[in-house]
Amino acid sequence: MDRVSEMQVEIALYATLSKYLPPGAEQRKAVIAVRDSATAREIMLQLGIPQEYPNILQVNGKQANPDTVLKAGDTLAIFPPLAGGRR
């Protein structure tokens, strides 16, 4: 039986996204187990964050995109879209 390797990453969800944090999260942050070499997109899917919004992503404080691959111990911060836009 093959077992998928996992790693731990920290997630930080801000504003309206904080409702997607797992139980036990503190101050908008949590450490979760994800598949080794998971992308930001895969982590957002795991958390149930809707994919249709252009969320702002940072990995370890640097701008990232949904295809960014995370490593063990990385911090993924996700911000909702900024207000404003279409008229």
RATAHU-V247561 format. One record per residue. N is the residue number from 1. RES is the residue in one letter. SS is DSSP state (A for helix, B for strand, O for the rest). PHI is phi in whole degrees, -180 to 180 (none if undefined). D_FIRST is the distance of its C-alpha to the first C-alpha in Angstrom with 2 decimals. Layout:
# RATAHU-V247561
n=N res=RES ss=SS phi=PHI d_first=D_FIRST
n=N res=RES ss=SS phi=PHI d_first=D_FIRST
This chain:
# RATAHU-V247561
n=1 res=M ss=O phi=none d_first=0.00
n=2 res=D ss=O phi=-76 d_first=3.79
n=3 res=R ss=O phi=-117 d_first=6.40
n=4 res=V ss=O phi=-76 d_first=9.84
n=5 res=S ss=O phi=-72 d_first=12.61
n=6 res=E ss=B phi=-122 d_first=15.53
n=7 res=M ss=B phi=-140 d_first=19.19
n=8 res=Q ss=B phi=-105 d_first=22.28
n=9 res=V ss=B phi=-132 d_first=25.20
n=10 res=E ss=B phi=-97 d_first=28.46
n=11 res=I ss=B phi=-117 d_first=29.74
n=12 res=A ss=B phi=-133 d_first=33.41
n=13 res=L ss=B phi=-115 d_first=34.58
n=14 res=Y ss=O phi=-114 d_first=38.30
n=15 res=A ss=A phi=52 d_first=40.87
n=16 res=T ss=A phi=-67 d_first=39.65
n=17 res=L ss=A phi=-80 d_first=36.00
n=18 res=S ss=A phi=-61 d_first=35.85
n=19 res=K ss=A phi=-68 d_first=35.05
n=20 res=Y ss=A phi=-93 d_first=31.49
n=21 res=L ss=O phi=-68 d_first=30.82
n=22 res=P ss=O phi=-73 d_first=28.28
n=23 res=P ss=O phi=-56 d_first=29.83
n=24 res=G ss=O phi=91 d_first=31.15
n=25 res=A ss=O phi=-67 d_first=32.16
n=26 res=E ss=B phi=-129 d_first=35.45
n=27 res=Q ss=O phi=51 d_first=38.12
n=28 res=R ss=O phi=65 d_first=36.16
n=29 res=K ss=B phi=-133 d_first=33.27
n=30 res=A ss=B phi=-156 d_first=29.80
n=31 res=V ss=B phi=-105 d_first=26.85
n=32 res=I ss=B phi=-128 d_first=23.57
n=33 res=A ss=B phi=-93 d_first=19.93
n=34 res=V ss=B phi=-134 d_first=19.00
n=35 res=R ss=B phi=-63 d_first=16.49
n=36 res=D ss=O phi=-52 d_first=17.43
n=37 res=S ss=O phi=62 d_first=20.32
n=38 res=A ss=O phi=-66 d_first=20.92
n=39 res=T ss=B phi=-91 d_first=24.31
n=40 res=A ss=A phi=-57 d_first=27.07
n=41 res=R ss=A phi=-60 d_first=26.75
n=42 res=E ss=A phi=-63 d_first=23.08
n=43 res=I ss=A phi=-68 d_first=24.13
n=44 res=M ss=A phi=-63 d_first=27.12
n=45 res=L ss=A phi=-63 d_first=25.08
n=46 res=Q ss=A phi=-59 d_first=22.77
n=47 res=L ss=A phi=-83 d_first=26.07
n=48 res=G ss=O phi=84 d_first=27.61
n=49 res=I ss=O phi=-76 d_first=30.45
n=50 res=P ss=O phi=-57 d_first=32.23
n=51 res=Q ss=O phi=-87 d_first=31.96
n=52 res=E ss=O phi=-76 d_first=35.47
n=53 res=Y ss=O phi=-97 d_first=37.32
n=54 res=P ss=O phi=-82 d_first=37.92
n=55 res=N ss=O phi=-63 d_first=36.73
n=56 res=I ss=B phi=-95 d_first=37.78
n=57 res=L ss=B phi=-115 d_first=34.92
n=58 res=Q ss=B phi=-136 d_first=35.19
n=59 res=V ss=B phi=-117 d_first=32.71
n=60 res=N ss=O phi=54 d_first=34.26
n=61 res=G ss=O phi=84 d_first=37.64
n=62 res=K ss=B phi=-114 d_first=37.67
n=63 res=Q ss=B phi=-56 d_first=37.69
n=64 res=A ss=B phi=-137 d_first=34.39
n=65 res=N ss=O phi=-129 d_first=33.23
n=66 res=P ss=O phi=-59 d_first=30.26
n=67 res=D ss=O phi=-91 d_first=28.55
n=68 res=T ss=O phi=-64 d_first=28.90
n=69 res=V ss=B phi=-89 d_first=25.69
n=70 res=L ss=O phi=-97 d_first=25.48
n=71 res=K ss=O phi=-115 d_first=24.61
n=72 res=A ss=O phi=-53 d_first=23.74
n=73 res=G ss=O phi=88 d_first=26.93
n=74 res=D ss=O phi=-67 d_first=28.57
n=75 res=T ss=B phi=-115 d_first=30.67
n=76 res=L ss=B phi=-105 d_first=30.64
n=77 res=A ss=B phi=-106 d_first=33.91
n=78 res=I ss=B phi=-125 d_first=34.49
n=79 res=F ss=B phi=-114 d_first=38.01
n=80 res=P ss=O phi=-71 d_first=39.13
n=81 res=P ss=O phi=-58 d_first=41.50
n=82 res=L ss=O phi=-70 d_first=44.99
n=83 res=A ss=O phi=-68 d_first=47.63
n=84 res=G ss=O phi=103 d_first=50.09
n=85 res=G ss=O phi=112 d_first=49.73
n=86 res=R ss=O phi=-59 d_first=50.91
n=87 res=R ss=O phi=-120 d_first=54.33
